[in-house]
Structure formats: structure tokens, C-alpha cells
Amino acid sequence: MRLTSPDRVVFPQQGWTKLDVAHHFVTVAEGCLRGVYGRPTMMKRYMKNVDQPPIYHKRAPAKTPFETAMIRFPSQRPGRMNVPRTEADILRLVQLGCLDLHPWPVRTENPDHPDELRLDFDPTPGYTFTDVKTAVMHSKDLLDELGLVGWPKTSGSRGVHVYIRIEPLWDFFQTRRAVLAFGRELERRRPNLITTKWWKEERRGIFVDYNQNARDKTVSSAYGVRPTGYVSAPVTWGELPDVEIEDFPMDRFGERYRAAGDLTAGIDDAPGRIDRLLEWAARDEAAGEGDAPWPPNYPKMPGEPPRVQPSKMVEENWQ
């Protein structure tokens, strides 16, 4: 396929061009496609370079080179989204200015039932990447206890993602609630390290962002390049404690990929179930710990607590 403006500098600090980006995705195309194959995918396009804000395209244009799928956004409005199916589609996304790819956790054949849970671990101020890795390793113990298989990768920024394939039997409300229950159980077991508090004024530790599992929320998929210049790199559980974000710059990642292979191979082979997580969610609700806040642009959800910062709620009650 034809790549326009191959000499355009996309990463000014490193001097990497659009052609350099394309070479990276040619190298990792098989693994990259595994993360987005058959999934409605948002386009996050850097039209000039990473120093300029990207533009976000959720809806597919009328003349799109991709397969499309009809979905419903949180507002329940319908829309069509692009669906990558081939390695050439990965390069088409690069041609359109995409660096990190953002697929939904569903397949187009079953767009209302996720086949993937996504654990997103982010540090709050005062906590380090080492703390993130410690929290993620604790999550593996809990996943083992639940009989679920986690696939960790660096975010390419400050955190770590863990993907868990599941049977597509539950809707977005249930899968989000399952991740919230998982995060709360981690928080109870490691209260000095892990938090699920939505309001930033209450967070301290490594935040498990359960809302990344809400409909229309996405995280950067495996082998995408973040604006930092680092790749969102799959790692093994054994090497996770020793890796750093800076170990995976785009210009040297080909060596890593050729040596380690695609570390997401096999991710689709053993989907799990979330029955026990939903039992934990029901247990928490019975104990008075129900739903947690949703992102501000979502419709008000049944059972959701007030979307008011705790400090402001105290002020209002005092007045």
C-alpha cells in the first residue's frame, strides 16, 4: 500500500519519521493485529506530530477502507466504527496518523458482550513504576485464585495493563462491575498500596481504573507506540518485576520482538468466566458498597452514587 509523506517527522525529539513508524508496525503486524482483530476501533490520529494534540475519530467516514460494524455508544445513539481485519489494515491506520490503537473489548459479531476484561494500573502522585509493578504482581495472585489468566503489558506511559479473555456472556455493566469488585478485593488485601477511589482528592496509591471497562472506553492495545516514543509492550509475568517503560523505545523494539516473539500468542485460547467476581460484587453491595462513580460524560446509572466530589458534597451539606 502507498504511504504518503513518509519523511514527515512524527517524533520531533527522536527524529523518527512516518516511515520509521510504518517499519515498526510492519515488524509487529501479526501481534498488533491480534489485539484489534474484529474489534470496533477508535482512531486517535496525530495529523502532524506528537507535540500536537491528536484528533479522535470514533465514527467511520462514508468512504472508509475498513470493514465497519454498527455499535451503540453510551448515549444509545448508533454509529459505525472501523474494524481492522488484516495486517494491511494496521498499515492503513498508520497511514491515517494512528500510533496507538484503541479497540473496544468486543468482537463485531457480539458487540454488546465483552470478551475481555482490562485492568489498568496507574500511579498517583508520590508513587513510582516500581509500585505499579508490585500492585500488578498482587493482581496475578488474585487472578490465579479466580482461575483467570492475565496477560500483562506496559502502557508505554506510566502504568501497566493486564488483559483477561473471558467468554462473551456478560454485558458492559456486568464486566465493569466485575473489574470494580476485583479492584476492591485487591484494595482490601493491600490497602496501603492499591485504591479504587474515583475522585482524585481521595486517591492514594496505585489506582485500578475500573471505568476503562465501560462501554466506549478504550486503552492502547499491544505493540502500539505512545506519544512518549515507547511501545506498549507485552511482557511475561516472570520479567515484569524487572522491566521499565524505557526498555521499549520504538526504534529498538524490533530486536525485542524478533527475540521474544509475540507474547500475546495464545491469549484467545483459554477464555474464563466472571461468575465469582459478580458474586463478590453482590456481596459488596449487600454490605453497603454498591456501584462507584461513572465518567462524567455518561448517563446517570442506576445505583450510582452522586457525581459530586466528596469535599464539595461536605460543603453543600454544611451550607
Summary of the structure (lengths in Angstrom):
residues: 319
radius of gyration: 19.7
end to end distance: 64.3
largest distance: 64.3
contacts: 995
relative contact order: 0.15
helix: 33%
strand: 18%
